[in-house]
Amino acid sequence: MVEGVVFLSSMLLFFLLLFGLSLKVASKMTLVLLVQIGWVYSFFPAICGAY
């Protein structure tokens, strides 16, 4: 019984750690994506205007 509780709590902790890590990575990737989209939108009119 005790072993099961310890196992469950450790699994929960592991999943929480994994979830937090993936959330941090996802937020970083979203930030990078937003920066890239903003970069494209700011440079695209200039490139189109040059041609």
Backbone as CSV, one residue per row, in Angstrom:
resi,resn,N_x,N_y,N_z,CA_x,CA_y,CA_z,C_x,C_y,C_z
1,MET,0.828,-1.207,0.000,0.000,0.000,0.000,0.863,1.257,0.000
2,VAL,1.857,1.271,0.894,2.749,2.427,0.996,3.583,2.577,-0.276
3,GLU,4.043,1.434,-0.794,4.850,1.453,-2.021,4.038,2.029,-3.185
4,GLY,2.763,1.669,-3.248,1.883,2.165,-4.299,1.706,3.679,-4.221
5,VAL,1.561,4.174,-2.990,1.391,5.620,-2.788,2.667,6.365,-3.191
6,VAL,3.804,5.818,-2.780,5.093,6.432,-3.131,5.293,6.424,-4.641
7,PHE,4.933,5.300,-5.279,5.058,5.170,-6.728,4.162,6.175,-7.442
8,LEU,2.916,6.292,-6.994,1.953,7.223,-7.594,2.404,8.668,-7.433
9,SER,2.887,9.012,-6.250,3.319,10.386,-5.997,4.563,10.732,-6.817
10,SER,5.464,9.760,-6.969,6.668,10.001,-7.771,6.316,10.145,-9.251
11,MET,5.349,9.337,-9.713,4.892,9.436,-11.098,4.233,10.788,-11.351
12,LEU,3.427,11.237,-10.378,2.738,12.523,-10.480,3.753,13.657,-10.533
13,LEU,4.769,13.557,-9.684,5.822,14.567,-9.653,6.573,14.595,-10.989
14,PHE,6.850,13.406,-11.523,7.545,13.287,-12.804,6.727,13.920,-13.932
15,PHE,5.410,13.630,-13.943,4.535,14.177,-14.974,4.418,15.696,-14.855
16,LEU,4.375,16.193,-13.616,4.308,17.636,-13.395,5.580,18.317,-13.886
17,LEU,6.712,17.689,-13.610,8.003,18.217,-14.060,8.064,18.232,-15.586
18,LEU,7.623,17.140,-16.199,7.604,17.016,-17.653,6.670,18.048,-18.275
19,PHE,5.495,18.226,-17.637,4.500,19.184,-18.122,5.031,20.606,-18.032
20,GLY,5.682,20.932,-16.911,6.256,22.259,-16.725,7.360,22.527,-17.737
21,LEU,8.167,21.514,-17.998,9.263,21.641,-18.953,8.727,21.850,-20.365
22,SER,7.703,21.056,-20.744,7.120,21.175,-22.076,6.408,22.513,-22.235
23,LEU,5.801,22.992,-21.144,5.115,24.281,-21.176,6.133,25.402,-21.381
24,LYS,7.280,25.288,-20.694,8.340,26.301,-20.830,8.885,26.297,-22.255
25,VAL,9.102,25.106,-22.805,9.597,24.970,-24.176,8.578,25.507,-25.175
26,ALA,7.295,25.187,-24.929,6.229,25.632,-25.820,6.111,27.153,-25.816
27,SER,6.236,27.765,-24.638,6.138,29.216,-24.555,7.330,29.866,-25.252
28,LYS,8.504,29.245,-25.116,9.700,29.763,-25.786,9.564,29.647,-27.302
29,MET,9.023,28.504,-27.760,8.822,28.285,-29.192,7.788,29.261,-29.748
30,THR,6.736,29.526,-28.978,5.703,30.472,-29.395,6.298,31.863,-29.516
31,LEU,7.158,32.215,-28.562,7.823,33.522,-28.594,8.705,33.643,-29.827
32,VAL,9.460,32.595,-30.119,10.328,32.582,-31.302,9.505,32.689,-32.574
33,LEU,8.379,31.958,-32.597,7.495,31.981,-33.760,6.913,33.378,-33.963
34,LEU,6.495,34.024,-32.875,5.942,35.377,-32.955,6.989,36.364,-33.447
35,VAL,8.210,36.213,-32.957,9.307,37.085,-33.395,9.581,36.893,-34.883
36,GLN,9.584,35.631,-35.329,9.810,35.340,-36.748,8.694,35.900,-37.625
37,ILE,7.438,35.755,-37.163,6.306,36.279,-37.915,6.389,37.802,-37.991
38,GLY,6.734,38.439,-36.883,6.879,39.891,-36.858,8.014,40.344,-37.774
39,TRP,9.109,39.574,-37.804,10.258,39.887,-38.660,9.855,39.808,-40.126
40,VAL,9.104,38.748,-40.477,8.641,38.562,-41.859,7.694,39.691,-42.261
41,TYR,6.765,40.046,-41.365,5.801,41.099,-41.678,6.442,42.474,-41.772
42,SER,7.526,42.695,-41.044,8.187,44.005,-41.105,9.101,44.109,-42.328
43,PHE,9.652,42.963,-42.779,10.575,43.003,-43.920,9.907,42.716,-45.261
44,PHE,8.754,42.017,-45.232,8.081,41.647,-46.475,7.655,42.854,-47.313
45,PRO,7.038,43.883,-46.729,6.678,45.071,-47.532,7.907,45.762,-48.116
46,ALA,9.003,45.778,-47.369,10.234,46.413,-47.846,10.788,45.646,-49.050
47,ILE,10.736,44.320,-48.981,11.210,43.485,-50.091,10.302,43.668,-51.304
48,CYS,8.981,43.705,-51.058,8.027,43.895,-52.154,8.181,45.291,-52.764
49,GLY,8.473,46.268,-51.922,8.646,47.635,-52.413,9.925,47.796,-53.205
50,ALA,10.919,46.957,-52.904,12.209,47.056,-53.596,12.099,46.571,-55.036
51,TYR,11.196,45.587,-55.260,11.085,45.030,-56.616,10.123,45.830,-57.476
